[in-house]
Amino acid sequence: MDDKMFELLEKIYVEVKGHTEQFKNVENRLDNLESKVDGIENDIKKLSIKIDSELIPNAVATLDGYKDNSEHLTIIDDKIDRLQIDVNSISMKTTYNDTRIIEISKDLKKAK
């Protein structure tokens, strides 16, 4: 029985010894993956910092600019509306005065 146990342990040892190189390869691959993941984490942190420090403030400033422009356009639209009302009023008065001038001219011709 001891011989069988010894043979079994010897087979296990040989088997494990044969796979030692494969374990080292797997360990090296895992180390490479770990360093790549660390690099990706660093890149993500850098991007996050850049987004927080540069892109977000620029986006906020751009939106503020759009808001200001929108407010100015609203003011200009209101002024244009008021001017259009004034132009329409002047047009109506001009038409009325033209009609009156024609009527007066006819009356003057009749009076002569």
PAVOLO-753585 format. One line per 5 residues: number of its first residue (from 1); for each residue x, y, z of C-alpha. Coordinates in Angstrom, 2 decimals, m for minus. Layout:
NUM> X:Y:Z  ...
! end
This chain:
1> 0.00:0.00:0.00  2.87:2.38:0.74  4.32:1.65:m2.68  1.04:2.53:m4.34  0.82:5.76:m2.35
6> 4.40:6.58:m3.26  3.73:5.92:m6.96  0.59:8.05:m6.82  2.44:10.91:m5.11  5.25:10.58:m7.63
11> 2.74:10.79:m10.53  1.15:13.83:m8.95  4.55:15.45:m8.47  5.56:14.76:m12.08  2.23:16.04:m13.29
16> 2.45:19.23:m11.22  6.10:19.72:m12.19  5.11:19.42:m15.86  2.50:22.14:m15.43  4.76:24.51:m13.52
21> 5.84:26.21:m16.73  2.21:26.64:m17.76  1.43:28.16:m14.36  4.33:30.58:m14.84  2.99:31.53:m18.28
26> m0.47:32.10:m16.84  1.04:34.15:m14.01  3.02:36.26:m16.50  m0.10:36.83:m18.57  m2.01:37.85:m15.47
31> 0.78:40.27:m14.52  0.65:41.78:m18.03  m3.12:42.11:m17.82  m2.85:43.71:m14.41  m0.37:46.29:m15.69
36> m2.61:47.00:m18.69  m5.63:47.44:m16.42  m3.59:49.79:m14.22  m2.68:51.79:m17.34  m6.33:51.96:m18.39
41> m7.34:53.09:m14.89  m4.73:55.86:m15.05  m5.98:56.94:m18.47  m9.56:57.02:m17.19  m8.50:59.13:m14.21
46> m6.70:61.55:m16.53  m9.78:61.78:m18.77  m12.01:62.33:m15.77  m9.79:65.16:m14.55  m9.72:66.70:m18.03
51> m13.51:66.49:m18.30  m13.98:68.06:m14.87  m11.36:70.78:m15.31  m11.70:71.69:m18.99  m14.72:70.33:m20.80
56> m17.43:70.95:m18.22  m16.44:74.61:m17.62  m16.26:75.17:m21.39  m19.68:73.59:m21.86  m21.14:75.74:m19.08
61> m19.61:78.87:m20.59  m20.97:77.94:m24.02  m24.45:77.39:m22.62  m24.26:80.73:m20.81  m23.33:82.36:m24.13
66> m26.31:80.73:m25.84  m28.57:81.90:m23.02  m27.30:85.48:m23.35  m27.74:85.39:m27.13  m31.25:84.04:m26.74
71> m32.16:86.83:m24.33  m30.75:89.45:m26.70  m32.67:87.95:m29.61  m35.87:88.12:m27.59  m35.25:91.81:m26.86
76> m34.51:92.49:m30.53  m37.65:90.59:m31.60  m39.74:92.72:m29.25  m38.24:95.92:m30.66  m38.88:94.73:m34.22
81> m42.50:93.97:m33.32  m42.94:97.49:m31.91  m41.31:99.01:m35.01  m43.62:96.98:m37.26  m46.63:98.35:m35.37
86> m45.29:101.89:m35.84  m44.66:101.28:m39.56  m48.19:99.90:m39.99  m49.61:102.95:m38.21  m47.62:105.32:m40.41
91> m48.73:103.40:m43.53  m52.36:103.71:m42.49  m51.97:107.47:m41.85  m50.16:107.92:m45.16  m52.92:106.09:m47.03
96> m55.55:108.20:m45.27  m53.66:111.41:m46.09  m53.19:110.33:m49.73  m56.93:109.75:m49.97  m57.65:113.12:m48.38
101> m55.23:114.87:m50.76  m56.97:113.26:m53.74  m60.37:114.33:m52.39  m59.15:117.89:m51.77  m57.59:118.01:m55.25
106> m60.92:116.96:m56.78  m62.74:119.58:m54.71  m60.28:122.26:m55.87  m60.74:121.29:m59.51  m64.51:121.51:m59.12
111> m64.21:124.87:m57.42  m62.21:126.34:m60.33
! end
